Amino acid sequence: MTTFNLMVGGPAAALPANWQQLDGQWVGVDRGTLRLLAAALTPAFAVGDFDSLTPDELAQVKTQVKTLHQAPAEKDETDTEMAVRFAFEAGADQVRLVGATGGRLDHLLSNLFLPTQPRFQVFADQIELVDAQNQVRFYRPGRHTLKPQSAYPYLGIVPLTAISLLTIQGAKYPLQDWSSQTPFSWASNEFVGQTPVTIQWQSGMVAVIYSRDRLGQKQNN
């Protein structure tokens, strides 16, 4: 299986621990390319308008990255969308977005709703978003089994589009045949022991979010 990890330019504090050890090939997305090079990871290719780089930084990228897809700053897709497009055109079986959260809210929402775009819907279940606290996968209509992960106690079921007859079975908070014309987040659900959770619906796109809290403070303010 061919996996491409797309390093986006979000803040370092939001990156998953030991992100350098993720399996698969790396792709630099705009300023995320510099983060890869600083970690001694040479991306298979880099994508973006690179308007967030200084001339010297861009020269460094051009010297060290063999394949560069550079676009004008004014274009009809974000750098991340362009990178996802190139990754699937390159034969990716899975695309993992890293560094795609924790910064600007409009960027986060753009990345979260990316699989709902008609051109990416066919790839929805091949796209994943990971950060320090969350793992996000995307699902099309049908019946899906979700297995518990010990590192992630919480489970969010988030319809990103209109949805019909959403049912959640086996979770702490079940749901039966719920429909809505607008996006909604069924947040803070939980697995019951090691029992898998089953979700199913007839139409619409759903994000499944495995999540955990940050470590709390060690002393009072």
Residue frames relative to the residue before (quaternion, step in Angstrom):
aa qw qx qy qz dx dy dz
M 1.0000 0.0000 0.0000 0.0000 0.00 0.00 0.00
T 0.2887 -0.7625 0.5592 0.1501 3.57 -0.90 0.96
T 0.0463 -0.7950 0.6044 -0.0221 3.55 -0.64 1.19
F 0.1175 -0.7596 0.6357 0.0714 3.53 -1.03 0.88
N 0.2079 -0.7485 0.6205 0.1072 3.55 -0.88 1.04
L 0.1758 -0.8006 0.5675 0.0784 3.57 -0.56 1.14
M 0.1844 -0.7933 0.5735 0.0887 3.57 -0.45 1.22
V 0.1455 -0.7866 0.5994 0.0269 3.52 -0.45 1.32
G 0.6016 -0.6536 0.3551 0.2912 3.59 -1.19 0.39
G 0.2881 0.7795 -0.5129 0.2151 3.61 1.10 0.53
P 0.6977 -0.4969 0.3130 0.4103 3.60 -1.25 0.34
A 0.5923 -0.6122 0.4021 0.3357 3.55 -1.09 0.80
A 0.6085 0.5903 -0.3548 0.3943 3.60 1.06 -0.72
A 0.6972 0.4681 -0.2731 0.4692 3.59 1.16 -0.51
L 0.4934 0.6678 -0.4368 0.3462 3.61 1.22 -0.06
P 0.5279 -0.6093 0.4696 0.3598 3.61 -1.09 0.57
A 0.5875 -0.5709 0.4350 0.3738 3.54 -1.18 0.58
N 0.8483 0.0968 -0.0961 0.5116 3.55 -1.10 0.78
W 0.1465 0.8328 -0.5212 0.1154 3.57 1.05 0.76
Q 0.5785 0.6085 -0.3773 0.3908 3.59 1.14 -0.56
Q 0.6886 0.4904 -0.2781 0.4561 3.60 1.18 -0.52
L 0.3814 0.7190 -0.5032 0.2904 3.61 1.18 0.13
D 0.4691 -0.6734 0.4894 0.2948 3.57 -1.01 0.79
G 0.6575 0.5266 -0.3784 0.3836 3.55 -1.19 0.51
Q 0.5771 -0.5684 0.4590 0.3651 3.54 -1.36 0.07
W 0.3849 -0.7308 0.5211 0.2150 3.53 -1.20 0.60
V 0.1146 -0.7467 0.6520 0.0648 3.51 -1.26 0.67
G 0.2958 -0.7554 0.5571 0.1776 3.57 -0.86 0.92
V 0.1345 -0.7722 0.6176 0.0647 3.56 -0.93 0.94
D 0.8145 -0.1884 0.0676 0.5445 3.55 -0.40 1.31
R 0.8583 -0.0506 0.0271 0.5100 3.62 -0.79 -0.97
G 0.5239 0.6336 -0.4091 0.3958 3.58 1.21 -0.32
T 0.5396 0.6226 -0.3951 0.4063 3.57 1.22 -0.44
L 0.6485 0.5161 -0.3207 0.4585 3.59 0.98 -0.81
R 0.6205 0.5399 -0.3458 0.4515 3.59 1.05 -0.72
L 0.6464 0.5076 -0.3215 0.4703 3.58 1.00 -0.76
L 0.6706 0.4954 -0.3069 0.4589 3.58 0.86 -0.91
A 0.6369 0.5277 -0.3254 0.4583 3.60 1.04 -0.75
A 0.7025 0.4233 -0.2515 0.5138 3.58 1.19 -0.56
A 0.4887 -0.6851 0.4030 0.3598 3.58 1.31 0.31
L 0.4971 0.5987 -0.4555 0.4323 3.57 1.06 0.82
T 0.1933 -0.7914 0.5724 0.0930 3.56 -0.53 1.17
P 0.3522 -0.7678 0.4888 0.2180 3.61 -0.50 1.09
A 0.5771 -0.5694 0.4539 0.3698 3.55 -1.19 0.57
F 0.7553 -0.1594 0.0806 0.6305 3.54 1.17 -0.66
A 0.2690 -0.7432 0.5896 0.1664 3.56 -1.28 0.30
V 0.1555 -0.7957 0.5851 0.0168 3.53 -1.10 0.83
G 0.5208 0.6573 -0.4700 0.2752 3.56 -1.12 0.63
D 0.5374 -0.5775 0.4791 0.3850 3.52 -1.33 -0.05
F 0.2750 -0.8204 0.4613 0.1964 3.56 1.38 -0.30
D 0.3207 0.7617 -0.5043 0.2502 3.57 1.09 0.67
S 0.6252 0.5241 -0.3451 0.4641 3.60 1.27 -0.13
L 0.6137 0.5324 -0.3438 0.4710 3.60 1.30 0.07
T 0.4616 -0.6268 0.5416 0.3172 3.53 -1.18 0.55
P 0.6703 -0.4816 0.3517 0.4417 3.63 -1.17 0.26
D 0.6519 0.5092 -0.3206 0.4614 3.60 0.99 -0.79
E 0.6560 0.5035 -0.3166 0.4647 3.59 0.98 -0.82
L 0.6465 0.5100 -0.3217 0.4674 3.58 0.97 -0.78
A 0.6221 0.5293 -0.3376 0.4678 3.58 1.05 -0.74
Q 0.6221 0.5346 -0.3327 0.4653 3.59 1.06 -0.76
V 0.6504 0.5130 -0.3108 0.4660 3.58 0.94 -0.90
K 0.6803 0.4944 -0.2961 0.4528 3.57 0.86 -0.93
T 0.6464 0.5229 -0.3158 0.4573 3.58 1.12 -0.62
Q 0.7920 0.3739 -0.1626 0.4545 3.57 0.90 -0.96
V 0.7177 0.3902 -0.2464 0.5215 3.61 1.16 -0.45
K 0.4188 -0.7558 0.4503 0.2248 3.55 -0.56 1.19
T 0.7977 0.1957 -0.0837 0.5642 3.58 0.89 -0.95
L 0.0003 -0.8084 0.5837 -0.0764 3.53 -0.60 1.21
H 0.1265 -0.7671 0.6264 0.0572 3.56 -0.83 1.05
Q 0.0090 0.8286 -0.5567 0.0582 3.56 -0.04 1.29
A 0.1206 -0.7988 0.5891 0.0201 3.55 -0.87 1.04
P 0.5859 -0.5521 0.4362 0.4020 3.60 -1.19 0.33
A 0.6157 -0.5708 0.3939 0.3741 3.58 -1.16 0.57
E 0.7187 0.3613 -0.2265 0.5492 3.58 1.07 -0.71
K 0.2548 0.7557 -0.5476 0.2532 3.56 -0.29 1.33
D 0.5727 -0.6419 0.4156 0.2955 3.55 -1.30 0.29
E 0.7411 0.2743 -0.2271 0.5692 3.61 1.18 0.37
T 0.5304 -0.6141 0.4689 0.3489 3.56 -1.18 0.50
D 0.6631 -0.4808 0.3780 0.4315 3.56 -1.27 0.24
T 0.6568 0.5135 -0.3139 0.4543 3.58 0.98 -0.83
E 0.6388 0.5128 -0.3285 0.4702 3.60 0.95 -0.81
M 0.6465 0.5162 -0.3177 0.4632 3.56 0.99 -0.83
A 0.6514 0.5171 -0.3127 0.4587 3.58 1.00 -0.82
V 0.6331 0.5135 -0.3321 0.4746 3.60 0.99 -0.80
R 0.6382 0.5291 -0.3243 0.4556 3.58 0.95 -0.85
F 0.6873 0.4724 -0.2884 0.4705 3.59 0.83 -0.94
A 0.6264 0.5515 -0.3446 0.4296 3.61 1.02 -0.75
F 0.6970 0.4400 -0.2850 0.4892 3.59 0.88 -0.85
E 0.6121 0.5292 -0.3576 0.4663 3.59 1.09 -0.60
A 0.6709 0.4877 -0.2867 0.4795 3.58 1.18 -0.58
G 0.6349 -0.5861 0.3117 0.3953 3.58 1.27 0.13
A 0.3023 0.7769 -0.5067 0.2198 3.59 1.15 0.40
D 0.3011 -0.7127 0.6038 0.1918 3.54 -1.16 0.74
Q 0.7816 0.0704 -0.0325 0.6189 3.55 1.21 -0.58
V 0.1200 -0.7646 0.6298 0.0657 3.56 -1.08 0.80
R 0.1065 -0.8004 0.5898 0.0093 3.54 -0.71 1.15
L 0.2338 -0.7752 0.5737 0.1235 3.59 -0.69 1.10
V 0.0368 -0.7831 0.6197 -0.0376 3.56 -0.77 1.13
G 0.7931 0.2278 -0.1832 0.5343 3.59 -0.87 0.86
A 0.4908 0.6822 -0.4083 0.3564 3.57 1.22 0.45
T 0.7075 0.3821 -0.2464 0.5410 3.61 1.28 0.16
G 0.6998 0.5348 -0.3259 0.3435 3.53 -1.35 0.03
G 0.6948 0.4288 -0.2802 0.5048 3.58 1.24 -0.15
R 0.8368 -0.0506 0.0740 0.5401 3.54 -0.73 -1.07
L 0.5085 -0.6787 0.4448 0.2880 3.55 -0.92 0.95
D 0.6385 0.5213 -0.3489 0.4458 3.61 0.98 -0.71
H 0.6186 0.5262 -0.3410 0.4735 3.59 1.11 -0.65
L 0.6331 0.5335 -0.3284 0.4547 3.59 0.96 -0.87
L 0.6906 0.4759 -0.2909 0.4605 3.58 0.82 -0.96
S 0.6099 0.5452 -0.3444 0.4606 3.57 1.04 -0.74
N 0.6883 0.4732 -0.2815 0.4724 3.58 0.92 -0.89
L 0.6539 0.5210 -0.3182 0.4468 3.59 0.99 -0.81
F 0.7483 0.3913 -0.2148 0.4908 3.59 0.96 -0.83
L 0.3677 0.7683 -0.4658 0.2399 3.60 1.27 -0.07
P 0.7044 0.4717 -0.3142 0.4274 3.68 0.76 -0.84
T 0.5923 0.5745 -0.3817 0.4165 3.62 1.19 -0.22
Q 0.5036 0.6404 -0.4386 0.3793 3.60 1.21 -0.24
P 0.5905 -0.6115 0.3812 0.3634 3.62 -0.87 0.86
R 0.6824 0.5024 -0.3086 0.4321 3.62 0.90 -0.83
F 0.7416 0.3914 -0.2243 0.4965 3.62 1.18 -0.50
Q 0.4577 0.7220 -0.4441 0.2684 3.61 1.18 -0.29
V 0.6408 0.5348 -0.3327 0.4388 3.60 0.99 -0.77
F 0.7132 0.4226 -0.2433 0.5035 3.59 1.22 -0.49
A 0.3264 0.8118 -0.4625 0.1430 3.60 1.26 -0.09
D 0.7362 0.4192 -0.2492 0.4693 3.59 0.82 -0.93
Q 0.6301 0.4974 -0.3423 0.4883 3.59 1.31 0.16
I 0.6227 0.5197 -0.3304 0.4826 3.59 1.31 0.10
E 0.0220 -0.7873 0.6155 -0.0300 3.55 -0.98 0.93
L 0.1495 -0.7571 0.6294 0.0915 3.56 -1.17 0.66
V 0.0073 0.8124 -0.5820 0.0348 3.60 -0.76 1.01
D 0.0649 0.7652 -0.6404 0.0146 3.54 -1.19 0.65
A 0.7968 -0.3364 0.2049 0.4582 3.58 -1.26 -0.24
Q 0.8055 0.2769 -0.1234 0.5092 3.60 1.11 -0.62
N 0.7964 0.3079 -0.1141 0.5078 3.57 1.18 -0.39
Q 0.0943 -0.7088 0.6899 0.1126 3.47 -1.41 0.47
V 0.0760 -0.8166 0.5721 -0.0096 3.56 -0.69 1.12
R 0.0190 -0.7664 0.6421 -0.0019 3.54 -0.95 0.98
F 0.3109 -0.7591 0.5529 0.1463 3.54 -1.21 0.56
Y 0.1018 -0.8203 0.5628 -0.0063 3.54 -0.96 0.95
R 0.3271 -0.7081 0.5953 0.1931 3.51 -1.20 0.73
P 0.7367 -0.4374 0.2585 0.4463 3.62 -1.22 0.28
G 0.4700 0.6395 -0.5165 0.3214 3.52 -1.18 0.71
R 0.5569 -0.5615 0.4834 0.3754 3.53 -1.28 -0.49
H 0.0084 -0.8178 0.5722 -0.0612 3.58 -0.73 1.09
T 0.2612 -0.7545 0.5860 0.1381 3.55 -1.06 0.83
L 0.1508 -0.7909 0.5915 0.0430 3.57 -0.79 1.10
K 0.2346 -0.7909 0.5539 0.1128 3.56 -0.70 1.10
P 0.5174 -0.6481 0.4501 0.3311 3.63 -0.98 0.73
Q 0.1488 -0.7462 0.6414 0.0975 3.52 -1.24 0.60
S 0.4887 -0.7191 0.4077 0.2791 3.58 -0.61 1.15
A 0.6747 0.5113 -0.3028 0.4377 3.61 1.06 -0.64
Y 0.7528 0.3286 -0.1748 0.5429 3.58 1.25 -0.33
P 0.1734 -0.8415 0.5039 0.0890 3.62 -0.07 1.24
Y 0.7394 0.4077 -0.2248 0.4864 3.61 1.14 -0.50
L 0.1593 -0.7784 0.6051 0.0504 3.51 -1.17 0.73
G 0.0885 -0.7924 0.6027 0.0321 3.57 -0.72 1.09
I 0.1385 -0.7548 0.6373 0.0703 3.56 -0.97 0.91
V 0.0106 0.8551 -0.5087 0.0992 3.55 -0.23 1.31
P 0.2293 -0.7567 0.5974 0.1340 3.61 -0.36 1.17
L 0.2475 -0.7976 0.5379 0.1150 3.58 -0.73 1.07
T 0.7449 0.2530 -0.1386 0.6016 3.54 1.33 -0.28
A 0.6840 -0.3533 0.3670 0.5221 3.56 -1.24 -0.30
I 0.0592 -0.8101 0.5829 -0.0200 3.56 -1.00 0.84
S 0.1666 -0.7942 0.5770 0.0927 3.54 -1.13 0.63
L 0.8832 0.0310 -0.0515 0.4651 3.51 -1.10 0.96
L 0.1579 0.7874 -0.5692 0.1763 3.58 0.77 1.06
T 0.0196 -0.7852 0.6183 -0.0289 3.55 -0.87 1.06
I 0.1113 -0.7659 0.6319 0.0410 3.58 -1.00 0.94
Q 0.0134 -0.8107 0.5836 -0.0440 3.57 -0.66 1.13
G 0.7927 0.3319 -0.2477 0.4473 3.56 -1.13 0.74
A 0.6006 0.5559 -0.3617 0.4465 3.61 1.24 -0.10
K 0.6840 -0.4605 0.3541 0.4412 3.57 -1.27 0.18
Y 0.7808 0.1808 -0.0932 0.5908 3.56 1.06 -0.79
P 0.1645 -0.8153 0.5483 0.0873 3.61 -0.10 1.22
L 0.1539 -0.7596 0.6269 0.0794 3.54 -1.34 0.35
Q 0.1374 -0.8168 0.5585 0.0454 3.57 -0.98 0.82
D 0.8746 -0.1197 0.0708 0.4645 3.56 -0.85 1.09
W 0.2629 0.7756 -0.5236 0.2349 3.58 0.78 1.07
S 0.0668 -0.7988 0.5979 0.0032 3.57 -0.91 0.94
S 0.0412 0.7873 -0.6140 0.0376 3.55 -1.19 0.62
Q 0.3920 -0.7102 0.5343 0.2375 3.54 -1.18 0.56
T 0.7375 0.3461 -0.2059 0.5421 3.59 1.27 -0.13
P 0.6191 -0.5390 0.4030 0.4046 3.62 -1.18 0.43
F 0.0173 0.7857 -0.6162 0.0511 3.57 -1.17 0.63
S 0.2482 -0.7692 0.5696 0.1490 3.59 -1.13 0.62
W 0.1666 -0.7326 0.6544 0.0851 3.53 -0.71 1.16
A 0.0346 -0.8670 0.4946 -0.0498 3.54 0.21 1.37
S 0.8472 0.2754 -0.1670 0.4225 3.53 -1.44 0.22
N 0.3124 0.7012 -0.5670 0.2987 3.56 0.96 0.82
E 0.2110 -0.7868 0.5700 0.1075 3.58 -1.23 0.27
F 0.4871 -0.6005 0.5410 0.3308 3.52 -1.31 0.43
V 0.3260 -0.7037 0.5907 0.2229 3.57 -1.24 0.46
G 0.7992 -0.1398 0.0435 0.5830 3.55 -0.13 1.30
Q 0.7474 -0.3485 0.2958 0.4822 3.55 -0.90 -1.00
T 0.3899 0.7316 -0.4718 0.3002 3.56 1.25 0.36
P 0.4129 -0.6994 0.5159 0.2725 3.63 -0.76 0.92
V 0.3418 -0.7013 0.5866 0.2176 3.53 -1.28 0.49
T 0.1949 -0.7690 0.5995 0.1063 3.57 -1.00 0.83
I 0.0380 -0.7767 0.6285 0.0194 3.55 -0.96 0.91
Q 0.0677 0.7919 -0.6054 0.0424 3.56 -1.09 0.65
W 0.0849 0.7685 -0.6307 0.0664 3.57 -1.22 0.59
Q 0.5338 -0.6759 0.4305 0.2700 3.55 -1.27 0.39
S 0.8076 -0.0390 0.0371 0.5873 3.62 1.03 -0.64
G 0.6269 0.5287 -0.4059 0.4033 3.55 -1.14 0.70
M 0.4146 -0.6899 0.5447 0.2355 3.56 -1.35 0.33
V 0.1123 -0.8085 0.5775 0.0156 3.58 -0.89 0.98
A 0.2267 -0.7200 0.6384 0.1508 3.54 -1.12 0.81
V 0.1649 -0.7577 0.6249 0.0905 3.57 -0.94 0.92
I 0.0984 -0.8238 0.5582 -0.0082 3.56 -0.60 1.21
Y 0.1634 -0.7213 0.6681 0.0818 3.53 -0.76 1.13
S 0.0787 0.8345 -0.5381 0.0888 3.63 -0.68 0.99
R 0.1224 -0.7550 0.6391 0.0809 3.51 -1.39 0.30
D 0.5341 -0.6131 0.4759 0.3353 3.54 -1.26 0.46
R 0.5241 -0.5645 0.5160 0.3746 3.52 -1.33 0.28
L 0.5982 -0.5407 0.4324 0.4036 3.57 -1.22 0.37
G 0.4443 -0.7131 0.4769 0.2583 3.58 -0.90 0.88
Q 0.6642 -0.4875 0.3801 0.4204 3.52 -1.33 0.13
K 0.4281 -0.7134 0.5058 0.2281 3.54 -1.18 0.67
Q 0.7930 0.1560 -0.0931 0.5815 3.60 1.21 -0.30
N 0.5895 -0.5875 0.4208 0.3609 3.54 -1.23 0.46
N 0.5426 -0.5927 0.4773 0.3556 3.57 -1.22 0.46
